[in-house]
Every structure is written in structure tokens, then in C-alpha cells.
Amino acid sequence: MKKDLKKRIIEKIKTVFDPELPVNIYDLGLIYEVNVGEKGMVELIMTLTTPNCPVAESLPMEVQMKVMEVEGVEDVDLKVVFDPPWTKDRMSEEAQFALDMY
């Protein structure tokens, strides 16, 4: 059940896009961890492309709101970290292809 919930959470996260790039934030590698706990508690650890990202305040809130929409999620504890720093190596092959970075 937790595995199915995690899969649905990831699919929902994939609907969130960096406003400056045509790639979702999951494939960009901005989501470091998705942990599903007891009773619908979800812990997310994410980063931004830079600490001075123009959407530093709005993007995490958007992610949290989208995850809360997933059936079975009761609460979301979202942490934004900058260590380890994001690099293009965290991107999926699809994201690298979409951005001509392969």
C-alpha cells in the first residue's frame, strides 16, 4: 500500500514544472526523497536549482499542495535543502534529452 501511495505521489509531483524549464521537477532531480510513513504522513526532501531561485517560495508550496491532493495523504512534511547541491547529473535521461543536455 505504501509503495502504491508513493507511486501516486511521484506521479502528482511530475505535474509540477519549473517555470523556466519545460521539464517537471521530479525528472529535473529536484526531489531527493519521498518517504511514506504511517497514517498517510509523507516526508519530502527537495532542493532548488539555486538558492536564489525566483520560485524559491512558491515552488515548495505548490509541491506540498499537489501532494496533499493525493488520496491517502494526510499530511506533508516538506524540507528544502541545498546540501547536496543540485547538479544536472541528477536529471533523468528524459529531462537531459528535453533540454539538449545529453
VORO-478742 format. One record per residue (C-alpha): residue in one letter; x, y, z. Coordinates in steps of 0.001 Angstrom, whole numbers, padded with zeros to 6 digits, always signed. Layout:
BEGIN
aXYZ...
This chain:
BEGIN
m+000000+000000+000000k+002821+002433+000861k+004502+001562-002426d+001318+002375-004372l+000866+005641-002469k+004484+006616-003159k+003966+005911-006867r+000850+008118-006938i+002701+010875-005073i+005542+010791-007605e+003071+010925-010495k+001462+014001-008891i+004864+015645-008360k+005547+015114-012069t+002721+017596-012792v+004812+020405-011231f+007134+022185-013633d+009980+024605-013161p+008571+027768-014764e+011829+028399-016637l+012288+024861-017986p+009958+022561-019947v+010632+019643-017574n+008849+018517-014420i+010693+018920-011133y+010893+015163-010481d+012720+014485-013745l+014868+017564-013100g+016081+015777-009981l+014817+018382-007535i+013065+015760-005389y+015665+013974-003288e+013375+011767-001175v+009740+010717-000951n+009084+008841+002291v+005637+007496+003113g+005046+006897+006798e+002173+005655+008876k-001342+007050+008562g-000717+008990+005349m+002223+011025+006658v+004578+011956+003816e+008069+013388+004146l+009534+015108+001099i+013067+016373+000746m+013660+018620-002219t+016042+021239-003486l+016005+024055-005997t+018321+024623-008931t+019906+027511-006983p+019319+029030-003535n+018337+032277-005300c+015756+030553-007490p+012952+033005-008403v+010332+030456-007300a+012063+029561-004017e+008949+030441-002033s+006188+029337-004373l+007547+026054-005800p+007782+024135-002486m+004267+025288-001570e+002979+024111-004961v+004604+020701-004440q+003102+020403-000974m-000389+021339-002212k-000213+018851-005110v+000886+016006-002829m-001939+016820-000395e-004364+016197-003288v-003303+012534-003497e-005873+010220-001923g-004420+008640+001211v-002090+011537+002052e-002978+013112+005381d-000036+015449+005935v+003165+016517+004183d+006409+017480+005876l+008451+019173+003150k+012048+020178+003673v+014059+022260+001192v+017778+021511+001361f+020803+022771-000545d+023216+020069+000566p+023937+018170-001523p+023639+020885-004156w+021612+020195-007278t+023547+019426-010450k+022426+018441-013930d+023669+014908-013159r+020525+014455-011018m+018287+014871-014071s+016615+011872-015699e+017659+010896-019221e+014314+012239-020459a+014991+015631-018879q+018520+015763-020287f+017162+014926-023729a+014388+017543-023473l+016936+020201-022549d+019598+019020-025031m+021989+018187-022204y+022734+014559-023036
